[in-house]
Amino acid sequence: MNIENITKLGSQLKQIGFNQMEFPLLRRICFRIASFQLQQSVEKVSHQLSFSFHFEKDKNSDWYSLLYYDVSLHKQIILDTPSTDADEISALENQMTCINWKNFLNEGDKGTLTDKQSWETEAKAEQVTEKLIALCTHEYGKTIAGRLIKKYWVGTLPDEIVNSISDVKYKPDITQRFYASGDNLITIDEAYRYLQNKWIEKQMQQKVKESKASNPISDNVETNKRESKGIVSRKKANK
């Protein structure tokens, strides 16, 4: 086992903002796979940042390198549904918050199946899943379910579980890929500021598009003015 390599990779992740990542790296590198991804999530100002680190093994040695990492920003869920629906969604999120999804699949035996208290957490997980599925019966619910899954499951549970609710189609608000260059690494705070600014820019561009779409007459007038100015300029130039 190349402990020096794992220590160096752990130091890179620490510089980005994730501490004590040596063992998660060790548990993947021990299989000597050609490449692997490591997911981590962090909350920033009520928003969710998801990191997906991509590592590759050198073909001629047992040395792994961090090539790049994709960072996705998921804005805080804003509820614009009736209060009854909002209360139900808030209760669902509280249920998801109470479960330690990161350790959910790694906990040891706690009792027997005849003792309901020993699988109480598993029962709660099933209830959460049923409510997520129920949310997907209408379009708005699919969006909310997707955001909740992204917030609590992505980076903590395997993809086959994350993608098990097939009706959910979600995507991050903003995603950016950062390439690793030695010790010149974009930190959590830097990534958040960059993606936040990029999101604001995207919103402003969307507002401009919506404004033009809602007032096509004004837009045509401006276009005609520009064309008229061009014709006058060409006439003056030909004199």
C-alpha positions in Angstrom: 0.0 0.0 0.0 1.4 3.4 -1.0 0.8 5.3 2.2 2.9 8.3 1.0 0.5 8.6 -2.0 -2.6 8.4 0.2 -1.2 10.9 2.7 -0.5 13.4 -0.2 -4.0 13.0 -1.6 -5.4 13.5 1.9 -3.4 16.7 2.2 -4.9 17.9 -1.1 -8.4 17.3 0.1 -7.6 19.0 3.4 -6.4 22.0 1.5 -9.7 22.1 -0.3 -11.6 21.9 3.0 -12.2 18.2 3.7 -10.4 16.7 6.7 -9.6 13.1 7.6 -10.1 11.7 4.1 -7.2 9.3 4.2 -9.3 6.2 5.1 -12.1 6.9 2.5 -9.2 7.0 0.0 -7.6 3.9 1.4 -10.8 1.9 1.1 -10.9 2.6 -2.6 -7.2 2.5 -3.5 -6.8 -0.9 -1.9 -8.8 -2.4 -4.8 -6.2 -1.1 -7.3 -8.9 0.2 -9.7 -7.8 2.3 -12.6 -10.0 5.3 -11.5 -12.6 6.2 -8.9 -14.7 9.0 -7.7 -15.2 10.3 -4.2 -18.3 12.3 -3.3 -18.6 14.7 -0.4 -21.2 17.3 0.4 -21.1 20.4 2.6 -23.7 23.0 3.5 -22.9 26.7 2.9 -25.3 29.5 4.0 -28.3 27.1 3.8 -27.3 25.9 0.3 -25.7 22.6 -0.6 -22.4 22.1 -2.3 -21.7 18.6 -3.7 -18.1 17.7 -4.6 -17.2 14.8 -6.9 -13.4 14.2 -6.9 -12.0 12.2 -9.8 -8.8 10.1 -9.1 -6.8 8.1 -11.6 -4.0 5.6 -11.2 -0.7 5.9 -13.1 -0.4 3.1 -15.7 3.2 2.4 -14.7 3.0 2.6 -10.9 0.7 2.4 -7.9 0.5 6.2 -7.7 -2.9 7.9 -7.8 -3.5 11.5 -8.7 -6.4 13.9 -8.2 -7.2 15.1 -11.8 -10.2 17.3 -11.2 -13.4 17.8 -9.2 -16.9 18.8 -10.2 -18.7 21.1 -7.7 -22.5 21.5 -7.9 -24.5 24.2 -6.1 -28.0 23.3 -5.0 -29.9 26.4 -3.7 -32.1 26.2 -0.6 -35.5 24.8 -1.3 -38.0 27.6 -1.6 -41.6 26.5 -1.1 -44.3 28.3 -3.0 -47.0 25.7 -2.4 -50.0 26.0 -0.2 -49.2 25.9 3.5 -50.5 22.4 4.0 -48.1 21.1 1.3 -45.3 23.2 2.8 -45.9 21.7 6.2 -45.8 18.2 4.8 -42.5 18.8 2.9 -41.0 20.5 6.0 -41.9 17.4 8.1 -40.4 15.1 5.4 -37.1 17.1 5.5 -37.1 16.9 9.3 -37.4 13.1 9.0 -34.5 13.0 6.5 -32.4 15.2 8.8 -32.8 12.8 11.7 -31.3 9.9 9.9 -27.5 9.5 9.6 -27.5 8.5 5.9 -23.7 8.5 5.8 -23.4 5.6 8.2 -26.8 4.1 7.4 -25.5 1.1 5.4 -22.4 0.6 7.6 -24.0 0.1 10.9 -23.6 -3.3 12.5 -26.3 -5.7 13.8 -28.4 -4.0 16.5 -30.7 -6.9 17.5 -33.1 -9.3 15.9 -35.8 -8.9 13.3 -38.4 -9.8 15.9 -37.4 -6.8 17.9 -39.0 -3.8 16.1 -36.9 -1.3 18.0 -33.8 -2.8 16.5 -34.8 -1.8 13.0 -36.6 1.4 13.8 -34.2 3.5 11.7 -34.8 1.2 8.7 -38.5 1.7 9.1 -38.1 5.4 9.1 -36.0 5.2 6.0 -38.8 3.3 4.3 -41.3 5.9 5.3 -39.1 8.6 3.8 -38.8 6.7 0.6 -42.6 6.2 0.4 -43.1 9.9 0.9 -40.5 10.8 -1.8 -42.3 8.5 -4.2 -45.7 10.1 -3.3 -44.2 13.5 -4.0 -43.4 12.4 -7.6 -47.1 12.1 -8.4 -47.1 15.8 -9.6 -44.5 17.9 -11.4 -43.8 20.3 -8.5 -43.3 17.4 -6.2 -40.7 15.8 -8.5 -38.6 19.0 -8.2 -38.8 19.0 -4.4 -38.1 15.3 -4.2 -35.1 15.7 -6.5 -33.7 18.5 -4.3 -34.2 16.5 -1.1 -32.5 13.4 -2.6 -29.6 15.6 -3.8 -29.3 17.2 -0.4 -29.4 14.1 1.8 -28.6 11.1 -0.4 -26.1 12.1 -3.0 -22.6 11.5 -1.7 -23.8 9.4 1.2 -25.7 6.5 -0.4 -24.8 4.4 -3.5 -26.0 5.5 -6.9 -28.4 2.5 -7.1 -30.3 3.9 -4.1 -30.0 7.6 -5.2 -31.4 6.7 -8.6 -34.0 4.2 -7.4 -36.9 6.8 -7.6 -36.8 6.8 -11.4 -39.5 9.5 -11.8 -37.2 12.1 -10.2 -35.4 14.3 -12.7 -33.2 16.8 -11.0 -30.1 18.8 -11.8 -27.9 21.1 -9.9 -28.5 24.9 -10.1 -24.9 25.4 -11.2 -22.0 23.0 -11.8 -18.3 23.8 -12.4 -15.3 21.6 -13.0 -12.0 22.6 -11.3 -8.8 21.0 -12.4 -6.1 20.1 -9.9 -2.8 21.7 -10.4 -0.3 20.7 -7.7 -1.1 22.6 -4.5 -3.1 25.3 -6.5 -6.5 24.1 -5.5 -9.9 25.8 -5.3 -11.2 25.7 -1.7 -14.8 25.1 -0.6 -15.3 28.8 0.1 -13.8 29.8 -3.2 -15.9 27.3 -5.1 -19.0 28.6 -3.3 -18.3 32.2 -4.1 -17.6 31.4 -7.8 -20.8 29.3 -8.2 -22.9 31.8 -6.3 -21.8 34.6 -8.6 -22.3 32.3 -11.6 -25.8 31.6 -10.4 -26.6 35.3 -10.0 -25.3 36.0 -13.5 -27.5 33.2 -14.8 -30.6 34.6 -13.1 -29.9 38.1 -14.5 -29.6 36.6 -18.0 -32.8 34.8 -17.6 -34.6 37.9 -16.5 -33.3 39.7 -19.6 -34.6 36.9 -21.8 -38.0 36.9 -20.1 -38.3 40.7 -20.4 -37.6 40.5 -24.2 -40.1 37.6 -24.6 -42.8 39.5 -22.7 -42.2 42.7 -24.7 -41.4 41.7 -28.3 -42.8 45.0 -29.7 -40.2 47.1 -27.9 -37.5 44.7 -28.9 -38.6 45.1 -32.6 -38.6 48.9 -32.3 -35.0 48.8 -31.0 -34.0 46.5 -33.8 -35.6 48.8 -36.4 -33.8 51.8 -34.9 -30.5 50.0 -35.2 -31.2 49.0 -38.8 -32.3 52.6 -39.7 -29.1 54.0 -38.3 -27.2 51.5 -40.3 -28.9 52.6 -43.5 -28.4 56.3 -42.8 -24.7 55.7 -42.1 -24.3 53.7 -45.4 -26.0 56.5 -47.4 -23.7 59.2 -45.9 -20.7 57.0 -46.6 -21.8 56.7 -50.3 -22.2 60.4 -50.8 
